[in-house]
Structures are given as structure tokens and as C-alpha cells.
Amino acid sequence: MSAKSNSKEPSRDLEPVWRPWVTPEATIPMNRYRHHVNQKFHLDLKNTRQLQKWSISSPHEFWIDLWSYLKIVPELPNGLTRAYDPAIPIDEIPPFFEGVHVNYAENVLNQPHISPHSIALIGIREGQSLEGEQWTWSELRERVREARSALVRSGIREGDRVAAIISTSIWSVTIFLAAASLGAIFTSIASDFGVEGCASRLELVGPSIVFADSHVTYKGNQRANLDKISSILSRLSHKPLAVLIELQRTPKHSFLTISEFLSRSSKRDRLDFKRLPFSSPLYILYSSGTSGPPKCLVHHHGLILQHQKVGKLHNSLKAGDIVFQYSSPSWVLWNVMVGHLSVGTTLVLYDGSPTFPSPEKMLEIVQRHRVNYWGVSPRYLQQLEIDGAMLKDKYNLGSLRMVQTTGAHLSASQYYWFYKVFPSNIHLTNVAGGTDIATSWVASDPTGPVYPGETQMPALGHDVDVADPSTGQSIRDLGDAGELICRLPFPSMPVFMWGDKDNKTYKESYFQKFDFPCWAQHDWISFNPVTGGSTIHGRSDGILNPQGIRFGSSEVYAITEAFPFNKSIETTLCVGRTRKGLDTDESVFLFVIMREGHHFNATLEKNIRDAIRSGLSARHVPRFVLPVKEIPTTVNGKKVETLVKQVICSGEMPKRISSTVVNSHCLESFRQYYHLELKQSSTRSRL
């Protein structure tokens, strides 16, 4: 019997908002791959859903064939029959493609069918020309060669850590590829990160060299980074070589400049690629955990297989396409974006705020560079919606094929709005993955319809299931919400966590939720048994459970942050409170931040409650709806529900707060809600 759930019954008369428009459909890369599989393995797979099922029922055939189909360099040895040892369960982290050597950077820069004179990178900085700084493939390879030579001549070797405190820029990609080419381990932190956040991460991984931007630009403000860089380096127990990337004139300093660093290179040094075992470390990413030090997730060179799978098949990218993914080097999307470069695309790299001086600035870039693939957040689309422009009449978006969103659930209302103001042929999609796996759990399907509020399909090769949180039994086909798990190994599991002895933290984080081998992502997900699409309702540790009725905060946000409320409400945060020794049931709180010039009042509160009751059910209506001035967020803009829940449940500040939380000071204001009833003279209806 599944856990009690109040997720709404999947609609059986839901109409798609988009269907594939490419004619003939056989030219869609995903369909071409399916036809290839049918022919090679003597199958009759009718659609992508059947292809996905085959990819997890025959995982060894799938991963081995995918390698050769995508033309990963080098070719696999003849006679290989298994991708991993099937006798090793997923919780023992079986290595993939043992004995196979590969280099991620080689597969990015090896583009035999691309003209060396075509553009590889376009770097644009806020407040500067939209033309940006443009590097051809030939120039990119030469810059990577120079940087690689300078690294080697500075004593950097395989396994050394190369760190960058940097913006999304041409240099961020160049330094990464140079480090990867020689087998060094890259790690990046956004240049606007604070001193404590940078120092704590670098102290954990011990880089031999640190590159850093001289300035940070955001929302029209520019500030020098020199004092911050000095402060960060002074806190490190080891003393790495520091290289300053001068973005403009800087006061006198003692750092090596990027020009001086590159002068260490030798023209005699070639751009070589050290092929390493498939599972050799490539880069270190940091979890966005909100308490304690971040987990240092070590990903490997074999990620190229996953990134090309997503780029070429799920996203239909091809050589020469223009990719504009708004991201930060502190977010895994930056890494996935660089993976798109391996397809032979041109990357547009933007340093600055996506909404300054207005959200439409990004559309000017899309139009100017004839972008084919645009990656944004649901939050950004909300800002566009509030502005109310008919964008398809205002901009030439004829080149745009896909708009992909991630980082949060994209509500059904946002899909409907999108197709009112954007051209109807654009494939709008919402995907979900994680820093933990450096790719997507659920992904785009260019061959299938898009249903509002749903992600289209599980990614090829990922045995994604929905587990009853109590029993672990599969409830996916019931349409109920539960724990997102993966039952089979996949080739983007982290190699290990840096500094994690015997993989103790690794196994506790992902493999101890159930008493059977599976990866638990700690997301709350449901699948629509009719459409096959999925919805992520939030983190499973933040699931609301009043009176035993489970639902995710995203279901509430889909109403409170949609039209018409988004005209006056900036954002909302929904959490539950259960106080030890005081409560026998959970009370749901909805905290509301108003837009400038708008005020919270009883009429708005009633409208919110009525809309939730009508759109969801009476059981979803929060007990308390309260205005606040600020809610905690991470450096990537994600709401921090868990810490607010911890504070209102205990009445005390958390003992440890991660430096990923950019405004942890505001948590103090939530302590009052532990004793809220004592301060209220009126009784509100309970869930």
C-alpha cells in the first residue's frame, strides 16, 4: 500500500501545448538513434518511451552502443560486452568501462567537421557590447594550448587541483579545458561568492594554482576583487600560485597576471591530451547543502558520454548551433554547458545579471546571435511574464528551437503563458538533475508532445523510479508521489567525495534510504501514467505532511507565484512546522514577499487561500499566510526551505549554516513563528 498522498489525480484529458514540428520526423536525432538501435539489435521500438525502456532493460548494450554511436574518442576495444560488472550493486559504485582511457577535453576540442575559422565562444559582459569577445575554434585551441603549456611549466601535474574564482566567461572554459587536457582536476567558484564560501571550499580541496577575476559586475555595479582574493588566500593553510584575470585596470598588486602566466608557455609545447582511465577525476563540484561544509563531489572524464547523450539526443544539438545557457561556474549547469561545446556548438557566455537593466536584455542576445538553444530558469520566465510583452512580435526569434528550464518546477500556467508570447514552434521543456550526477534524471524528448507542468521523460539509461517512502515499493505506475530513486548504475555517479574516507558520507548521502540497493536523490516526484511525464514536487526532506497528506511546496508555488499573484508578490516560501512536545500534527506556513509598491492585506490573503483551495484542495490551504521582508536563498537563487523549517520547529538558529546561503541573517526573523499562536488573538483555520 502506498503512502497517503494528496497529489491530484493525473489529468486524462490534458492537451499538449507543443508537438514536434520537424518534417520528416525521421530527421530528429533521437528518432535516428532509435532507428539505428532497431536495425542493429533487430528490435521494433516504436517511440522514444520504448527506447528508454530498452536502455534500462539492456544497459550494457545501450551504453556500449551509445559510445560508438556518439563517436566518443577513442573507440572502445573490440569484443567489449559489458559496461560495468553487473555483480557489483549500485551502492558499491561499480566503475564503468574499466580498461578504457579517455580525455574529456580531447572530445570537446576534437572537431574534425568544424571549420577552424568558425566561432566557438562568444563572451559578453554586462554593460558592454552584445557583439562580445569572439574566439574561433582555432583561437580556442591555441589559447588552451598556451594555458596547458603554462600550467605544465608552472609545475602542475596530473591529479593537481586547478581552481578558478571566476565568472561565466571565455577564460573559465579555457582554463578548464587546459587543466583537463593534462589530467589536472578543475574546480570553479563564482567570482561573486563571499570570502568564507571560497576559502572553505579551497581549503577542502587544496589547489596548486588559483585563477581569479579582478572584478565582479552585477546589476550595473562593478567592484574590485583584489582585497577579497588576498583575504581568501590568507585563510588557506597551503599557498597556491595566484593568477589574476584582469578585466579592467587594477591598482598595483603582487599577483601574477594572466598575460604573465601565459608568457610561461612555450611554442614548442603541443596541445596534447592525456588519456586517462574512464573514472579518473575531471572536476570537483560542491553540493548546495545548506548546513555544514559542502560535499565535494568528484566527477570523472567519462562524463563526456552523458553530456553528449543529452546534447545530441535529448536536446537535438548539432555542430554549428548557437547555445546560450545562463549559468554560473558555481552551478552544475556551467559544466553541462561546456559539454554542449563537445557537439561542435558555439557557446554564448554571459557575465552579469539576467534581469538588468531588464529581463528582455537576454532576448536581445538571443536575437543578435541567432540562438538555437536557450537555457534559463523558471524564475527568469516569471520576470518576463510580469513585464507583459508580446515577445514574438517584438523580437526575431526565428532561430530559436528549444528553451530549456531547470532549477525549479515549471508550472502549467507558465507553459500556457509561454506559448501566448513566444512562437509556437519552440520546444519549451523543463528538466531536472543535480550536482550529484552532473546530468539530468528527467529530460527533454524532441520526438514527443509537451504537457503543461510536466517533464517529458526519464533520461536514456537512467532507471528512474518512484518509491513508497515507507516500503520502497514502486508506486510510479499509480501516479502517486514518492522518493525519486534509481535502481541501476549509471556512468555519471561521482567517483568519490573529496576527503571522504571509505566513501562513508557518499554512501550515507545516497544509498541508506532503503534496505535494498538504489540511489536515492531525495526529491519528491510523480509520474503521470497517461502521458508518461513527471513532476518534481520539491525535496523529500521538505515535503509537507499535515494530517498524513503529503504534498510538495512546488504545488503551492504553482499558484502563489503565477498570474495574477505574481503581479504583486515577489516570491513565496512554504514549509511545515511540527514542534517537539507541542504538536501532534504539522502546521503549514506560507511566507510572502511583496513587490515594491505593493502591500500585504487581508484581501490578498483571502485570495491566496481561495486560489489554493480551488486549484488544489482545502487540505493544501496553509494554516498561516504571513508577509516577510526576506527569505534565505543559496548563491544560485534557490529557496532554502529546510533551514526555515528547522528554525520555526525549534525556535533556535541552526548551529551550522553553509556558506552557500547568501543571506542567512534573515533566519533570525523566523524564530518568532515558533510561538506564533501566543501572539495571535484570532484563530485561523487549520489544515
C-alpha positions in Angstrom: 0.0 0.0 0.0 1.5 3.3 -0.9 1.9 6.2 1.4 -1.1 8.5 1.7 -0.8 11.2 -0.9 -2.9 14.2 -1.8 -1.3 14.7 -5.2 -4.0 15.4 -7.7 -5.2 12.6 -9.9 -3.3 12.9 -13.3 -5.5 14.6 -15.8 -6.6 12.2 -18.5 -7.8 14.9 -20.9 -4.7 17.0 -20.7 -3.9 18.5 -24.1 -0.3 19.0 -25.2 1.0 22.6 -25.6 3.6 21.5 -28.2 4.3 18.7 -30.6 7.3 18.0 -32.8 7.2 20.1 -35.9 10.3 18.8 -37.7 9.4 17.2 -41.0 10.2 14.4 -41.7 10.3 13.2 -38.1 12.9 10.7 -39.0 15.4 13.5 -39.1 15.1 14.2 -35.4 18.3 12.9 -33.8 16.5 10.9 -31.2 14.5 9.1 -33.9 17.6 8.5 -35.9 19.2 6.8 -32.9 16.1 4.7 -32.3 16.1 3.5 -35.9 19.8 2.7 -35.5 19.0 0.6 -32.4 16.2 -1.2 -34.2 18.4 -2.1 -37.1 21.5 -3.1 -35.0 19.7 -5.1 -32.4 16.8 -6.4 -34.5 14.1 -4.6 -32.5 10.9 -2.8 -33.3 10.9 0.1 -30.9 8.0 2.4 -31.9 8.8 5.5 -29.9 11.2 7.2 -27.5 9.4 5.8 -24.5 10.1 2.3 -25.7 13.7 3.3 -26.5 14.1 4.4 -22.9 12.7 1.2 -21.5 15.2 -0.8 -23.7 18.1 1.4 -22.5 17.5 0.2 -18.9 16.5 -3.4 -19.7 19.7 -3.8 -21.8 22.0 -1.4 -20.1 25.3 -2.9 -21.3 24.2 -3.0 -24.9 22.9 0.6 -24.6 26.0 2.2 -23.0 28.4 0.4 -25.3 26.5 1.2 -28.4 26.0 4.8 -27.4 29.7 5.3 -27.1 30.3 4.3 -30.7 27.2 6.0 -32.0 28.3 9.3 -30.5 31.8 8.8 -31.8 33.5 9.3 -28.5 37.3 9.3 -28.9 38.9 6.8 -28.7 36.9 3.9 -30.0 36.1 1.1 -27.5 38.2 -2.1 -27.8 36.7 -4.8 -29.9 34.8 -7.5 -28.1 33.7 -5.4 -25.1 30.4 -7.0 -23.8 29.7 -5.2 -20.6 29.8 -1.5 -19.5 30.3 -2.4 -15.8 30.4 -5.5 -13.6 26.7 -6.5 -13.0 27.7 -8.4 -9.9 28.6 -5.1 -8.2 25.4 -3.4 -6.9 24.8 0.3 -7.4 25.6 1.1 -3.7 29.1 -0.2 -4.2 29.6 2.3 -7.0 30.7 0.0 -9.8 33.2 1.6 -12.2 32.2 1.9 -15.9 34.4 0.9 -18.8 37.3 -0.5 -16.9 40.4 -0.5 -19.0 39.2 2.2 -21.3 41.1 5.5 -21.4 39.6 8.8 -22.4 40.1 12.6 -22.1 37.1 15.0 -21.7 38.9 18.0 -23.3 40.0 16.0 -26.3 36.4 15.2 -27.1 35.5 18.8 -26.8 38.3 20.2 -28.9 38.4 17.4 -31.5 36.0 18.8 -34.1 37.2 17.5 -37.5 34.0 18.6 -39.2 34.1 22.2 -37.9 36.0 24.9 -39.7 38.8 26.2 -37.6 37.6 29.7 -38.5 34.1 29.3 -37.2 33.2 30.8 -33.9 33.5 28.6 -30.8 33.0 31.1 -27.9 31.2 34.4 -27.6 31.9 36.2 -24.3 29.6 39.0 -23.3 29.8 41.1 -20.1 27.1 43.2 -18.6 27.2 46.8 -19.8 29.4 46.0 -22.8 28.6 45.4 -26.5 26.4 42.5 -27.4 28.9 41.6 -30.1 31.1 40.3 -27.2 34.6 38.9 -27.5 34.6 36.1 -30.1 37.1 33.3 -30.4 37.2 30.9 -33.3 37.9 27.2 -32.8 41.4 27.8 -33.9 41.9 30.6 -31.4 40.3 28.5 -28.6 42.7 25.6 -29.3 45.7 27.9 -29.3 44.6 29.5 -26.0 44.1 26.1 -24.4 47.5 25.0 -25.7 49.1 28.1 -24.2 47.3 27.7 -20.9 48.2 24.0 -20.8 51.9 24.7 -21.5 52.0 27.4 -18.8 50.4 25.1 -16.3 52.9 22.3 -17.0 55.8 24.8 -16.8 54.4 26.1 -13.5 54.7 22.6 -12.1 51.1 21.5 -12.5 50.7 17.7 -13.0 48.0 15.0 -13.3 45.9 15.0 -10.1 46.8 18.5 -9.0 43.8 20.8 -8.4 43.4 23.9 -10.6 40.9 26.3 -9.1 39.1 29.4 -10.6 37.2 32.1 -8.8 35.6 33.3 -12.0 32.6 34.4 -13.9 30.9 32.6 -16.8 33.5 33.7 -19.4 35.8 32.6 -22.2 38.6 32.2 -19.7 36.5 29.9 -17.5 36.1 27.5 -20.4 39.7 27.8 -21.5 41.3 27.2 -18.1 39.0 24.1 -17.5 39.9 22.6 -20.9 43.6 23.2 -20.3 43.5 21.6 -16.9 41.5 18.6 -18.2 43.9 18.1 -21.1 46.8 17.2 -18.8 44.8 15.3 -16.2 44.6 18.0 -13.5 41.4 18.4 -11.5 39.4 21.6 -12.1 37.2 23.3 -9.6 35.4 26.6 -10.0 33.6 29.1 -7.8 31.6 32.1 -9.0 33.5 35.3 -8.7 30.7 37.0 -6.6 31.0 34.3 -3.9 31.9 35.5 -0.5 35.3 35.1 1.3 34.1 32.4 3.6 32.4 30.4 0.8 35.5 30.5 -1.4 38.1 29.8 1.4 36.2 26.9 2.9 35.9 25.1 -0.5 39.5 25.8 -1.5 40.8 24.6 1.9 39.0 21.3 1.4 40.5 20.6 -2.0 43.9 22.1 -1.7 44.5 23.7 -5.2 48.1 24.2 -6.5 47.0 27.2 -8.5 44.1 29.7 -8.3 42.9 31.9 -11.1 40.7 34.8 -10.1 38.7 37.6 -11.9 39.9 41.1 -10.9 36.4 42.5 -10.8 32.7 41.4 -10.4 29.9 43.1 -12.4 26.3 42.6 -11.4 23.2 44.8 -11.9 25.2 47.8 -13.1 27.6 47.7 -10.2 31.3 46.8 -10.6 33.6 46.2 -7.7 37.3 45.1 -7.5 38.1 41.7 -6.1 41.7 42.2 -5.1 41.1 42.6 -1.3 38.8 39.6 -1.4 41.3 37.4 -3.2 44.0 38.4 -0.7 41.7 37.5 2.2 40.8 34.2 0.7 44.4 33.2 0.1 45.4 34.3 3.6 43.0 31.8 5.1 44.4 28.8 3.2 46.8 26.5 5.1 48.6 25.9 1.7 49.8 28.7 -0.5 48.8 28.2 -4.2 50.1 30.2 -7.1 47.6 33.0 -7.7 46.9 34.3 -11.2 44.7 37.4 -11.7 42.5 37.7 -14.8 42.4 41.5 -15.3 39.0 42.5 -16.6 40.0 46.2 -16.4 42.7 48.3 -15.0 43.6 47.4 -11.4 45.6 49.1 -8.7 49.1 47.9 -8.1 49.2 44.3 -6.8 51.5 41.4 -6.3 49.6 38.8 -8.2 50.7 37.2 -11.4 48.5 38.4 -14.3 47.0 36.1 -16.9 49.3 37.6 -19.5 52.4 37.0 -17.4 51.2 33.5 -16.7 50.7 32.7 -20.4 54.2 34.0 -21.1 55.5 31.0 -19.3 54.3 28.8 -22.1 56.5 27.5 -24.9 55.7 27.4 -28.6 57.4 24.0 -28.6 54.6 22.5 -26.4 51.8 20.9 -28.4 48.2 20.6 -27.4 48.3 17.1 -26.2 45.6 15.2 -24.4 46.4 12.7 -21.6 44.0 9.8 -22.0 43.1 8.6 -18.5 41.0 5.7 -17.1 37.3 6.4 -17.7 36.8 7.1 -13.9 39.7 9.4 -13.5 38.8 12.7 -11.7 37.9 15.6 -14.0 36.5 18.2 -11.7 35.1 18.8 -8.2 31.6 20.3 -7.8 30.2 21.4 -4.5 26.8 20.4 -3.1 24.4 23.2 -2.3 23.7 21.7 1.1 22.5 24.4 3.5 24.1 23.1 6.7 27.7 22.3 7.4 30.6 22.2 5.0 29.7 21.4 1.3 30.2 17.9 0.0 33.0 17.9 -2.6 31.7 15.7 -5.4 34.4 14.4 -7.7 33.2 13.7 -11.3 35.3 11.9 -14.0 36.4 12.2 -17.6 33.7 9.6 -18.6 31.1 12.3 -18.1 31.6 13.1 -21.8 29.3 10.2 -22.6 26.4 11.6 -20.6 26.9 15.2 -21.8 27.0 14.2 -25.5 23.9 12.0 -24.9 22.0 14.9 -23.5 23.3 17.4 -26.1 22.9 15.3 -29.3 19.8 13.2 -28.4 17.7 14.8 -25.8 18.4 18.4 -26.9 18.9 17.8 -30.7 22.0 19.9 -30.8 24.3 19.7 -33.8 27.5 21.2 -35.0 27.2 25.0 -35.6 24.2 25.5 -33.3 24.3 28.6 -31.0 23.9 27.7 -27.3 23.1 30.3 -24.7 22.9 28.9 -21.2 22.6 31.4 -18.5 24.5 29.9 -15.6 27.3 30.4 -13.0 30.6 28.5 -12.6 29.3 27.5 -9.1 26.3 25.7 -10.7 26.4 22.3 -12.5 24.7 23.9 -15.5 28.0 25.5 -16.4 29.6 22.1 -16.6 26.7 20.7 -18.7 27.0 23.8 -21.0 30.7 23.1 -21.7 29.5 19.6 -22.5 27.4 21.1 -25.2 30.5 22.5 -26.8 31.7 19.0 -27.5 28.8 18.7 -30.0 30.5 21.4 -32.0 28.2 24.2 -31.0 29.0 27.9 -30.3 28.6 28.9 -26.7 27.4 32.4 -25.7 28.9 33.1 -22.3 27.2 35.9 -20.3 28.7 37.5 -17.2 26.1 39.6 -15.3 22.5 39.7 -14.1 19.9 38.2 -16.4 17.4 40.9 -15.4 19.5 44.0 -15.7 18.6 46.5 -16.9 15.5 44.4 -17.7 14.8 40.7 -18.4 14.5 41.5 -22.1 18.2 42.1 -22.3 18.7 38.3 -22.6 16.3 38.3 -25.6 18.4 40.9 -27.3 21.3 38.5 -27.1 19.1 35.6 -28.4 18.1 37.8 -31.3 21.5 39.2 -32.0 23.3 35.9 -32.1 20.5 33.9 -33.6 20.5 31.5 -30.6 19.1 28.0 -31.3 19.1 26.7 -27.7 18.4 28.9 -24.7 18.7 27.7 -21.1 17.0 29.8 -18.4 15.3 29.4 -15.1 11.5 29.3 -14.4 12.2 32.3 -12.1 13.5 34.3 -15.1 10.5 33.4 -17.2 8.3 34.7 -14.4 10.1 38.0 -14.6 9.4 38.1 -18.4 5.7 37.2 -17.7 5.4 40.1 -15.3 6.6 42.6 -17.9 3.8 41.5 -20.1 5.4 42.0 -23.5 4.3 40.1 -26.6 7.8 38.9 -27.2 7.2 37.1 -30.6 6.1 40.4 -32.0 9.0 42.4 -30.5 11.9 40.1 -31.3 13.1 38.0 -34.2 13.1 34.5 -32.6 13.1 32.5 -35.8 16.3 30.7 -35.0 15.2 29.6 -31.5 14.3 25.9 -31.4 14.5 25.0 -27.7 14.0 26.9 -24.4 15.1 24.6 -21.6 14.4 25.4 -18.0 15.8 23.8 -14.8 16.5 24.6 -11.2 12.8 24.5 -10.2 9.5 23.2 -11.4 7.9 25.0 -14.3 4.2 25.3 -13.5 1.4 24.6 -16.0 0.5 28.3 -16.1 4.0 29.2 -17.2 3.7 26.8 -20.2 0.4 28.4 -21.2 1.9 31.9 -20.9 5.0 30.9 -22.9 3.0 29.8 -25.9 1.0 33.0 -25.9 4.0 35.3 -26.2 6.7 33.1 -27.9 6.5 31.4 -31.3 4.5 28.1 -31.1 7.2 26.0 -32.8 9.7 26.5 -29.9 10.2 23.4 -27.8 9.7 24.5 -24.2 11.0 22.0 -21.7 11.7 21.6 -18.0 14.4 19.1 -16.9 15.8 18.1 -13.5 19.0 16.5 -12.4 21.6 17.5 -9.9 25.1 18.5 -9.0 25.3 14.9 -7.6 25.1 13.3 -11.1 26.2 16.2 -13.4 23.4 15.5 -15.8 19.6 15.1 -15.9 17.4 12.5 -14.3 14.4 13.5 -16.3 15.0 15.2 -19.7 13.6 16.5 -22.9 12.1 14.4 -25.7 12.2 16.2 -29.0 10.0 13.4 -30.6 7.1 13.6 -28.1 4.5 16.1 -27.0 4.9 18.6 -24.2 2.2 18.6 -21.5 1.9 21.7 -19.3 3.6 21.2 -15.9 5.4 18.0 -16.8 8.9 17.0 -17.7 8.8 14.7 -20.7 10.8 11.6 -20.0 13.4 9.9 -17.8 16.8 10.3 -19.4 18.1 7.4 -21.5 19.9 4.8 -19.4 18.5 6.0 -16.1 16.3 3.5 -14.3 14.3 6.3 -12.6 11.5 5.0 -10.3 9.2 6.4 -7.6 9.4 4.6 -4.3 6.9 4.5 -1.5 8.8 6.3 1.3 7.9 3.7 3.9 8.2 0.4 2.0 10.4 1.3 -1.0 7.9 -0.4 -3.3 7.5 1.1 -6.8 4.4 3.4 -7.0 5.3 5.0 -10.3 2.5 3.4 -12.3 -0.1 4.5 -9.7 0.6 8.2 -10.3 1.4 8.7 -6.7 4.3 10.9 -5.5 7.2 9.4 -3.7 11.0 9.2 -3.5 13.0 9.6 -6.7 15.3 6.6 -6.9 17.5 5.0 -9.5 17.8 1.2 -9.4 20.6 0.6 -11.9 24.2 2.0 -12.0 24.9 4.9 -14.4 28.1 6.4 -15.7 27.9 9.8 -14.0 27.9 8.7 -10.4 30.6 10.6 -8.6 33.9 8.7 -8.3 34.1 9.7 -4.7 33.8 12.7 -2.4 37.0 14.6 -1.7 38.2 13.8 1.8 35.5 11.2 2.4 37.3 8.2 4.0 35.9 4.9 2.8 33.0 6.6 1.0 31.2 7.0 4.3 29.5 10.3 3.6 28.9 9.3 0.0 27.0 6.1 1.0 25.1 7.8 3.8 24.0 10.6 1.3 22.6 8.4 -1.4 22.4 4.7 -0.5 20.9 4.3 3.0 17.3 5.5 2.5 16.1 2.0 1.7 17.2 -1.5 2.6 17.8 -2.5 -1.0 20.4 -1.2 -3.4 19.3 2.0 -5.1 20.4 5.6 -5.4 18.0 8.0 -3.5 18.1 11.5 -4.8 15.9 12.9 -2.0 13.5 14.6 -4.5 9.7 14.0 -4.3 8.5 13.0 -7.8 5.4 11.6 -9.5 4.7 10.3 -13.0 1.6 10.7 -15.0 0.6 7.2 -16.1 -1.3 8.6 -19.1 1.3 11.0 -20.6 4.4 9.4 -19.1 5.6 12.8 -18.0 6.8 13.6 -14.5 6.6 16.3 -11.9 9.1 17.1 -9.2 7.3 18.5 -6.2 10.3 19.5 -4.1 12.9 18.0 -1.9 11.6 15.0 0.0 13.0 16.3 3.3 10.8 19.4 2.7 7.6 17.6 1.9 4.6 18.9 3.7 2.6 16.3 5.7 -0.4 17.8 7.6 -2.8 15.1 8.7 -0.7 12.5 6.9 -1.5 14.1 3.5 1.8 14.5 1.6 2.4 17.2 -1.0 5.2 19.3 -2.3 5.8 23.1 -1.9 6.0 23.4 -5.7 2.3 22.6 -5.9 1.6 25.7 -3.8 4.2 27.9 -5.6 2.5 27.0 -8.9 -0.5 29.1 -7.7 1.1 31.7 -5.5 3.8 32.7 -8.0 1.6 32.5 -11.1 -0.7 35.1 -12.6 -2.4 37.1 -11.1 -0.4 36.9 -7.8 3.0 37.4 -9.5 1.9 41.0 -10.3 2.2 41.9 -6.6 4.1 39.0 -5.0 7.8 38.8 -5.5 8.2 35.2 -4.1 6.8 32.8 -1.5 8.1 30.1 0.7 6.0 27.2 2.0 7.2 25.0 4.9 5.7 22.9 7.7 6.1 23.2 11.4 6.0 20.4 14.0 7.3 21.3 17.4 8.6 18.5 19.6 6.4 18.1 22.7 3.9 20.7 21.5 2.4 19.5 18.2 0.8 16.2 17.2 0.3 17.4 13.6 2.1 19.6 11.2 1.0 23.2 10.5 1.8 24.7 7.1 3.2 28.2 6.8 3.2 30.3 3.6 5.6 33.3 3.8 5.0 36.0 1.3 7.4 38.7 0.0 5.6 41.6 -1.7 6.9 43.5 -4.7 8.0 47.1 -4.3 4.9 49.4 -4.1 2.5 46.5 -3.1 1.3 45.7 0.3 0.1 42.5 2.0 -3.5 42.8 3.3 -6.5 40.7 4.3 -8.0 40.7 0.8 -4.8 39.3 -0.7 -4.5 36.7 2.0 -8.1 35.6 1.3 -7.5 35.5 -2.4 -4.4 33.3 -1.9 -6.3 30.9 0.3 -9.3 30.7 -2.1 -7.0 30.1 -5.1 -5.1 27.3 -3.3 -8.4 25.7 -2.2 -9.8 26.0 -5.7 -6.7 25.0 -7.6 -5.6 22.2 -5.3 -7.9 21.3 -2.3 -8.9 22.6 1.1 -6.2 20.4 2.6 -3.5 22.3 0.8 -4.5 25.7 2.3 -1.8 26.9 4.8 -2.7 27.5 8.4 -0.7 30.7 8.3 -0.1 33.1 5.4 2.3 35.8 6.6 4.3 38.6 5.0 8.1 38.7 5.4 10.8 41.0 4.1 13.3 38.3 3.1 13.7 34.6 2.8 17.0 32.7 2.7 18.4 31.7 -0.7 21.5 30.0 -2.0 24.1 31.6 -4.2 22.2 30.0 -7.2 19.0 31.7 -6.1 17.3 28.6 -4.7 14.9 29.0 -1.7 16.2 27.4 1.5 13.1 25.8 2.9 15.0 23.3 5.2 16.6 26.0 7.4 13.4 28.0 7.8 11.6 24.8 8.7 14.4 24.0 11.3 14.1 27.4 12.8 10.3 27.5 13.2 10.2 24.0 14.5 12.9 24.6 17.2 12.7 28.3 17.9 16.5 28.4 17.6 19.0 29.3 15.0 20.8 26.4 13.2 24.2 25.6 14.7 25.7 25.3 11.3 24.8 27.1 8.1 26.5 26.6 4.8 28.2 29.5 3.1 26.1 28.7 0.1 23.3 30.6 1.9 23.9 34.2 0.9 21.5 35.9 3.4 21.5 33.6 6.5 21.0 36.7 8.7 17.3 36.7 7.8 16.7 33.4 9.6 16.7 35.2 12.9 13.4 36.9 11.9 11.7 33.5 11.6 12.3 32.5 15.2 9.2 34.3 16.3 7.0 31.9 14.4 7.8 29.1 16.9 5.4 30.8 19.3 3.1 32.4 16.8 -0.1 31.2 18.4 0.7 33.0 21.6 0.9 36.3 19.7 -2.3 35.9 17.7 -5.6 36.9 19.0 -7.6 35.3 16.2 -7.7 31.6 15.3 -7.1 30.6 11.7 -8.5 27.6 10.1 -6.2 24.5 10.4 -5.4 22.0 7.7 
